[in-house]
Amino acid sequence: MSNSKKYSRNSSRSNLVWIVAGVLVVVFVGGILLTLFSLPEAQNKPEGNIEQSNTAERISLLTGEIDKLQSRLEEDTSNTGLLLALANSQYDLGAIYLFEMEQVTEGTDWFDRAVASYQKALQQEPENIEARVDMATAAFYTGQNELARAAYEQAIALAPTFAHARFNYAMFLFYSVGDYQGAIDQWEEVLKLDIDQDVREHTGHLLTHVKELMAEQSTSEAKK
């Protein structure tokens, strides 16, 4: 992803897949795909005390927010808004540990907690498509492939035009299960939707490279 852009999240954490796709290659796939989504080291890991301080501050703020939300939920266990806020904070903390600090155990633990919180919220608000996609993405990051697949497919069935669901499902298919054609099919559906130009260009970039990779693999296999 040589021309990577850090997309704003809006209200959905599912955008994080776009932000950290270059890192996901290393975490979930390995060297064979690094040519697709490699990022300059300086862009991924800013150096210096300022960045370390910002990271520590964000961790402190998120853990403090999580503690407050958990205390409030002890008194109001069925509050969907609090559950979603807790899940989002757990998701964000997992992202910092896993993708910025490369602390796999800590990061996946927080993503696991986010999955559980999203599931509780979805029991009360099953029509919340963004929360379902975010839960699927958190499950994707922790290797819960069956849960992730089911949640993505449910989200797409409920909201076929929600681009984030299809985009992130394609990332899951590509990285976690090696279903290149399935990923291509989902990205092609994304391009049919009303999406902004940045997303359109990014999706087209991914499609081009994955198709090239498939062609190279076919050629290599034919020569054997």
Helices and strands as residue ranges (DSSP letters): G 13-15, H 16-19, H 21-24, I 25-29, G 31-33, H 34-37, H 41-44, H 49-75, H 80-95, I 96-100, H 104-124, H 129-141, H 145-158, H 163-176, H 180-191, H 197-223
